[in-house]
Amino acid sequence: MRYQQRQAVAVGLLVTAALAYLAASGPADSRAGGAPPVPAVAQQNQMHKVVHQLQQRLHELPQDKDSWARLGSSYVELARVTADPAYYAKAEGALKNAGDTGLAAIGMGTLANARHDFATARGWSLKAIAALPASAEAHGVLADALTQLGDDAGAQEAVQKMLDLKPGTASFARASFHFELHGDVDGARDAMQRALKASTTPEEIAFCRYRLGELAFDHNRPDVAAEHYEQGLAARGDDMTLTQGMAKVAAARGDVPVALDSYRRLVARAPLPQYLQEYAELLEANGRSGEAAQQYAVLSEQQRLMESQGASDDLAAALVAADRGDGMQALRRAEAEWSRRQSVFVADAMAWALHVNGRDAEALSYSDRAVALGWRNATFSYHRGMILAALGRVAEAQEALVQALTLNANFSPLQSLKAGRKLAELRGGR
């Protein structure tokens, strides 16, 4: 998975960890530990059942603020599992009815993170912490927001506080992501193993197996990744993220028909932008440009729908535009995101957008910022290599491109091919 897509998934799943606390902490809870695997459709039906139970309760007790908070959080979760951003407005309405409570603030923070409005999420999380200082979930919402805003020290502090308060799956998962961003892959893996050990529900097990699989896949170990994805599916069958992981593995193994069929079924069920882009790139990489164009069109429409519900993602849009050679759109989107947050993720998007516009000297300065934390990321290295090549710094460009393909030869169905071609070109002296 391309890094910006994985960020969306990672944030979404970590947000869900907080939502699980909210949606389950009351009389309307319909889940129990040790339940059998939950297919995606069954998961949606289960969430709808929770929503219906909460609505019935609120019909009888309209002043029950905690139930309003749980209802709002359940709507955010429905938006994630259905890829329907219309639930965001419903979530906001329910959470506003929850009043000025700590649970409502956590819910509003998770909603803002889901919409990629990380500055607002930071504000809500601070309100939640003021109301519920011992809430690990509130500190988790803050950690997610600060990570995306580029406040590395603040994010580390929030994660440590969460670990101190509640050393469980959600806190270890955030610690793992922090280690990964700083290039400590072993530390990231160990933290996720601790998260897995602390897991008590099929959902938590599936999430941990997905993240362990991603760590393996992103470091050129597709067979190990497949083992984690398969074990996750054994815990919670037909999970979307794990299904996407297996589709990536199939493509990496050269079983393109299986990978394409998996993506086709996946985007039909959940047209999430990250799945649509991976499907489109795989189609394009295999000479099916017409079908790829259809998926890119669906991706554009899905982005438009998300934006209409206040869930804009200029970061992902900038990178898609840059990959497709639309320099003007890429730079406009990247600059818009940079005006809101200066994280390593957005620094890389700025670098790539500037490169596509032929402004490589400026692009390199942003690439320097993107690698400042030490993240060993194949896409970052690929972008850096292409920028250095454009600047005529051939030896450094080769080093960066080799690093990209060594880290993960399958970091993108399409861009990894371009990385290989550019490396061969540079080595051939042409």
C-alpha positions in Angstrom: 0.0 0.0 0.0 1.2 3.5 -0.8 2.2 5.3 2.4 -0.4 8.0 2.2 -3.1 5.4 1.8 -1.8 3.4 4.8 -1.9 6.6 6.9 -5.6 6.9 6.2 -6.2 3.3 7.1 -4.0 3.5 10.2 -5.7 6.6 11.5 -9.1 5.2 10.8 -8.4 2.0 12.7 -6.8 3.8 15.6 -9.8 6.1 15.7 -12.0 2.9 15.7 -10.1 1.8 18.8 -11.5 4.8 20.6 -14.9 4.4 19.1 -15.1 0.8 20.3 -14.7 2.1 23.8 -17.6 4.6 23.3 -20.0 2.4 21.3 -19.5 -0.5 23.7 -19.6 1.2 27.1 -23.2 1.1 27.8 -26.5 -0.8 28.0 -26.8 -0.9 24.2 -23.7 -2.9 23.7 -24.3 -6.0 21.5 -20.8 -7.4 21.3 -19.0 -9.9 23.5 -15.5 -11.1 23.7 -14.8 -14.5 22.2 -17.5 -14.0 19.5 -17.0 -15.9 16.2 -15.4 -14.1 13.2 -17.5 -11.2 11.9 -17.9 -10.8 8.2 -17.9 -7.3 6.8 -21.6 -7.4 5.9 -22.4 -8.9 9.4 -20.3 -6.1 10.9 -22.4 -3.5 9.2 -25.5 -5.2 10.3 -24.2 -5.3 13.8 -23.4 -1.6 13.8 -26.9 -0.9 12.4 -28.3 -2.9 15.2 -26.4 -0.9 17.8 -27.6 2.3 16.2 -31.2 1.1 16.3 -30.9 0.1 20.0 -29.5 3.5 20.8 -32.2 5.3 18.9 -34.8 3.3 20.8 -33.2 4.1 24.1 -33.0 7.8 23.2 -36.6 7.8 22.2 -37.5 6.8 25.7 -34.7 8.8 27.4 -33.9 11.8 25.2 -31.7 13.4 27.9 -29.3 10.5 28.1 -26.1 12.3 27.0 -23.9 9.2 27.2 -26.2 7.4 24.7 -26.1 10.4 22.4 -22.3 10.2 22.5 -22.3 6.4 21.8 -24.8 7.0 18.9 -22.5 9.6 17.4 -19.5 7.4 17.7 -21.4 4.5 16.1 -22.2 6.7 13.1 -18.5 7.5 12.7 -17.8 3.7 12.7 -20.5 3.2 10.1 -18.9 5.8 7.9 -15.7 3.8 8.0 -17.1 0.3 7.4 -19.6 1.4 4.7 -17.4 4.1 3.0 -20.5 6.4 3.2 -19.5 9.8 4.4 -23.1 10.8 4.9 -22.8 9.3 8.4 -20.4 12.0 9.4 -23.2 14.6 9.5 -25.4 12.2 11.5 -22.5 11.7 13.9 -22.0 15.4 14.4 -25.6 15.9 15.2 -25.8 13.1 17.7 -22.6 14.3 19.4 -23.8 17.8 19.7 -26.9 16.4 21.5 -24.5 14.7 23.9 -23.7 18.1 25.3 -20.5 19.3 27.0 -19.3 16.0 28.3 -16.0 14.2 28.2 -17.4 11.3 26.2 -18.9 13.8 23.7 -15.5 15.5 23.3 -13.8 12.1 22.6 -16.5 11.4 20.0 -16.1 14.9 18.4 -12.3 14.4 18.4 -12.6 11.0 16.7 -15.0 12.5 14.2 -12.6 15.3 13.4 -9.7 12.8 12.9 -11.9 10.7 10.6 -12.5 13.9 8.6 -8.8 14.6 8.5 -9.5 17.9 10.4 -6.6 17.2 12.8 -6.4 20.7 14.3 -10.0 20.5 15.4 -9.4 17.0 16.7 -6.5 18.3 18.8 -8.9 20.9 20.3 -11.6 18.4 21.1 -9.1 15.9 22.6 -7.7 18.6 25.0 -11.3 19.3 26.1 -11.8 15.6 26.6 -8.6 15.3 28.7 -9.7 18.3 30.8 -13.0 16.6 31.6 -11.6 13.0 31.8 -7.9 13.3 32.7 -7.6 9.6 33.4 -9.1 8.6 30.0 -6.5 6.8 27.8 -8.9 7.1 24.9 -8.8 10.9 25.1 -5.0 10.8 25.0 -5.2 8.4 22.1 -7.3 10.9 20.1 -4.7 13.6 20.9 -1.8 11.3 19.8 -3.5 10.6 16.5 -4.1 14.3 15.8 -0.6 15.5 16.9 1.1 12.8 14.8 -0.7 14.0 11.7 -0.1 17.7 12.6 3.7 17.0 12.7 4.0 17.6 16.5 6.3 14.7 17.1 7.3 15.5 20.7 3.6 16.2 21.6 2.5 12.9 20.0 5.2 11.0 21.9 4.1 12.5 25.2 0.4 11.7 24.5 1.3 8.0 23.6 3.4 7.7 26.7 0.5 9.1 28.8 -1.9 6.6 27.2 0.5 3.7 28.0 0.8 4.9 31.6 -3.0 5.0 31.9 -4.0 1.9 30.0 -1.3 -0.3 28.5 -3.6 -2.2 26.1 -4.0 -2.8 22.4 -4.8 0.8 21.4 -1.9 2.3 23.3 0.7 -0.3 22.2 -0.5 0.2 18.6 0.1 3.9 18.8 3.5 3.2 20.3 4.3 0.9 17.4 3.4 3.6 14.9 5.6 6.1 16.7 8.6 3.6 16.6 7.9 3.0 12.9 7.9 6.7 12.0 11.4 6.9 13.6 12.9 4.0 11.7 12.8 1.6 14.6 11.1 -1.4 12.8 12.0 -3.9 15.5 10.6 -1.6 18.2 7.4 -1.2 16.1 7.1 -4.9 15.6 7.6 -5.7 19.3 5.0 -3.1 20.3 2.5 -4.6 18.0 3.2 -8.0 19.4 2.4 -6.6 22.8 -0.8 -5.1 21.4 -1.7 -8.5 20.0 -1.1 -10.2 23.3 -3.3 -7.6 25.0 -6.1 -8.1 22.5 -9.4 -9.5 23.8 -11.8 -9.3 20.9 -11.8 -10.6 17.3 -11.7 -6.9 16.1 -8.6 -6.2 18.1 -6.9 -9.4 17.0 -7.7 -8.6 13.3 -6.4 -5.1 13.7 -3.1 -6.2 15.3 -2.6 -8.9 12.6 -3.2 -6.3 9.9 -0.6 -3.9 11.4 1.9 -6.8 11.8 1.2 -7.8 8.2 1.8 -4.2 7.0 5.1 -4.0 8.9 6.2 -7.2 7.1 4.9 -6.2 3.7 6.5 -2.8 3.9 9.9 -4.4 4.5 9.9 -6.9 1.6 8.5 -9.9 3.5 5.2 -10.7 1.7 5.1 -14.3 2.9 5.3 -13.2 6.5 2.7 -10.6 5.8 0.4 -13.2 4.3 0.7 -15.3 7.5 -0.4 -12.3 9.6 -3.3 -11.4 7.3 -4.5 -15.1 7.2 -4.4 -15.3 11.0 -6.3 -12.1 11.2 -9.0 -13.4 8.8 -9.2 -16.5 11.0 -10.2 -14.2 13.9 -12.5 -12.1 11.9 -13.5 -13.4 8.5 -13.8 -11.1 5.5 -12.3 -8.1 7.2 -11.7 -5.4 4.6 -8.2 -4.4 5.6 -7.0 -8.0 5.8 -8.7 -8.8 2.5 -6.8 -5.8 0.9 -3.6 -7.1 2.5 -4.1 -10.5 0.8 -4.8 -8.8 -2.5 -1.4 -7.0 -2.2 0.3 -10.2 -1.5 -1.2 -11.9 -4.5 0.0 -9.1 -6.7 3.5 -9.2 -5.2 3.6 -13.0 -5.9 2.6 -12.4 -9.5 -0.9 -13.9 -9.1 -2.4 -10.8 -10.8 -5.8 -12.4 -11.7 -6.4 -13.3 -8.1 -5.3 -9.8 -6.9 -7.5 -8.0 -9.5 -10.5 -10.1 -8.5 -10.0 -9.4 -4.8 -9.7 -5.7 -5.5 -12.8 -5.8 -7.7 -14.9 -7.3 -5.0 -13.3 -5.1 -2.3 -14.1 -1.8 -4.0 -17.6 -3.0 -4.8 -18.2 -3.6 -1.1 -16.3 -0.6 0.2 -15.2 2.1 -2.3 -12.6 3.6 0.0 -10.0 5.9 -1.8 -7.0 3.8 -0.8 -8.6 0.6 -2.3 -9.7 2.4 -5.4 -6.2 3.8 -6.1 -4.5 0.5 -5.5 -6.9 -1.3 -7.8 -6.5 1.4 -10.5 -2.7 1.3 -10.3 -2.7 -2.5 -10.5 -4.9 -2.4 -13.6 -2.7 0.3 -15.2 0.5 -1.6 -14.4 -1.0 -4.6 -16.3 -2.0 -2.7 -19.4 -5.7 -2.3 -18.6 -5.7 1.5 -18.9 -9.3 1.8 -19.8 -10.5 -0.1 -16.7 -7.9 1.9 -14.6 -9.4 5.1 -15.9 -12.8 4.0 -14.7 -11.5 3.4 -11.2 -9.7 6.7 -11.2 -13.1 8.3 -12.1 -14.7 6.5 -9.2 -11.9 7.6 -6.9 -12.4 11.3 -7.9 -16.1 11.0 -7.2 -15.5 9.3 -3.9 -13.1 12.2 -2.9 -15.8 14.7 -4.0 -18.4 12.9 -1.8 -16.0 12.9 1.2 -15.3 16.6 0.7 -19.0 17.4 0.6 -19.3 15.8 4.0 -16.4 17.8 5.5 -13.9 15.0 5.1 -11.4 16.5 2.7 -8.0 14.8 2.1 -5.8 17.1 0.1 -2.8 15.0 1.0 -4.0 11.9 -0.8 -5.5 13.9 -3.7 -2.2 15.7 -4.2 -0.3 12.5 -4.5 -2.8 10.9 -6.9 -2.6 14.0 -9.0 1.2 14.1 -9.0 1.4 10.4 -9.9 -0.9 11.0 -12.9 1.1 14.0 -14.0 -1.4 16.7 -13.1 1.2 19.1 -11.7 -1.1 22.1 -11.2 -3.7 20.1 -9.2 -1.0 18.3 -7.2 0.7 21.5 -6.1 -2.6 23.2 -5.3 -3.7 20.3 -3.1 -0.3 19.9 -1.5 0.0 23.6 -0.6 -3.5 23.6 0.8 -2.6 20.7 3.1 0.8 22.2 4.0 -1.0 25.4 5.1 -2.8 23.3 7.7 -0.1 20.9 8.9 3.6 20.4 8.4 4.1 16.7 9.0 6.6 14.4 7.3 3.7 13.0 5.2 2.8 16.4 3.8 6.4 17.3 3.3 6.8 14.4 1.0 3.6 15.3 -0.9 5.0 18.9 -1.3 8.3 17.4 -2.6 6.5 15.2 -5.1 4.2 17.9 -6.3 7.1 20.3 -6.8 9.0 17.7 -8.7 6.1 17.1 -11.1 6.1 20.8 -11.7 9.9 20.8 -12.5 10.8 22.7 -9.3 13.3 20.1 -8.1 15.6 22.3 -6.0 12.6 23.3 -3.9 11.4 19.7 -3.9 14.6 18.5 -2.4 14.3 20.8 0.6 10.8 19.3 1.3 12.2 15.8 0.8 14.8 16.6 3.4 12.0 17.4 5.8 10.1 14.3 4.9 13.0 12.0 6.0 13.9 14.0 9.1 12.4 11.5 11.5 14.2 8.5 10.0 11.1 6.7 8.6 12.3 3.8 6.4 9.6 4.3 3.8 9.9 3.0 0.2 7.6 5.7 -1.3 9.6 8.5 0.4 12.8 7.0 -1.0 11.4 6.6 -4.5 10.2 10.2 -4.5 13.6 11.4 -3.3 15.4 9.3 -5.9 13.4 10.8 -8.7 14.0 14.3 -7.5 17.8 13.7 -7.2 17.9 12.2 -10.7 16.2 15.3 -12.1 18.9 17.4 -10.4 21.6 15.3 -12.0 22.8 13.9 -8.7 23.1 10.4 -10.2 24.9 8.5 -7.5 22.6 9.8 -4.8 19.6 9.1 -7.0 20.6 5.5 -7.5 21.2 5.0 -3.8 17.7 6.3 -3.0 16.0 4.2 -5.7 17.9 1.1 -4.5 16.8 1.8 -1.0 13.1 2.1 -2.1 13.2 -1.3 -3.9 15.2 -2.9 -1.1 12.7 -1.7 1.5 9.7 -2.9 -0.5 9.9 -4.0 -4.1 6.1 -3.9 -4.2 5.4 -0.5 -2.6 3.1 0.4 -5.5 1.9 -1.7 -8.4 2.8 1.2 -10.8 5.4 3.4 -9.2 7.7 0.5 -8.2 7.9 -0.3 -12.0 8.9 3.3 -12.7 11.5 3.1 -9.9 13.0 0.0 -11.5 13.1 1.6 -14.9 14.6 4.8 -13.7 17.3 2.9 -11.8 18.2 0.9 -14.9 18.3 4.1 -16.9 20.7 5.8 -14.4 22.9 2.7 -14.3 23.0 2.6 -18.1 24.3 6.1 -18.2 21.5 7.3 -20.5 
